[in-house]
């Protein structure tokens, strides 16, 4: 598959990454020949169904895939020009949490329940910066203040905070060392709608303050539209479409992406028509299709789709799609008449 070539200097470039998990029922192909590219200061939305391989990709970047059963079987992960897969464990530890940080889905599983939150942040600071314990704690208190937690609560334990406040603590930990890259894995999944909005706005503000790039992993197109500059649509372990946010929302080219948009309820439509769904189910990751992974569910699929993957190609300027028959000009009139992508 071709790698992506876009304008700008990449902070992160993943080339042909493949990850498998060896299980009792067979080899799970979690990530298959994946290519993404992230420029300095940009936010990339990483969108896909549960099991598409989004979190596995994030863990591969940080090299925290549990082995066994997981194993990176191919590809390169270039961060600031260095292939992370070529580094020693010690070299990787100096990058993890320092140059690259991650916000995990569940804050209670990523915080130490028996350590005050300021100590957890200070520990991260001292691990990656040559500062005294007093300076590290001052940095911790400042980070907590930045995420909206009062200094008098800095010595509290995780269980003494609400879910939204715990997620703020996790964000403070992740940004304490001003990382060049922040990976946010479904950062608002466990929160109610009001708190979700507050946390997302906080992430946006802090990202600008510390000038970090971000990969936002989600299945929520609304969050992507609000936060991201570019978006990569992932299906069955591979990126099938990659574009700046406006072109992708206005004109999705891959049949799977178009299906995702059509499955979103339209709150302005008073009709009682059923939501459109994509027929079929995702492929068995232990027995992936020979050609395009979406071909068994695609109404546009032809013989070539079942034999060989197309590979990423630039169908429109800056708009990449892994499809032999993308939805281009000849479909535009029909798409508009049907309501198109919302």
Secondary structure, DSSP 4 states (H G I P E B T S, - for coil): -PPP--SS-EEEEEEEEEEEEEETTEEEEEEEEEEEEEETT-EEEEE--TTSSHHHHHHHHHT---TTTEEEEEEEEEETTEEGGGS-HHHHHHHBTTTEEEE-S-HHHHS-TTS-HHHHHHHHHHHHS---HHHHHHHHHHHHHHTT--GGGTT--GGGS-HHHHHHHHHHHHHTT--SEEEEESTTTTS-HHHHHHHHHHHHHHHHHHT-EEEEEES-HHHHHHH-SEEEEEETTEEEEEEEHHHHHH---SHHHHHHHHTS--TT----PPPP--SS-PPPTTS--SS-TTGGG-TT--HHHHH-----EEEETTEEE--TT---HHHHHHHHHTT---
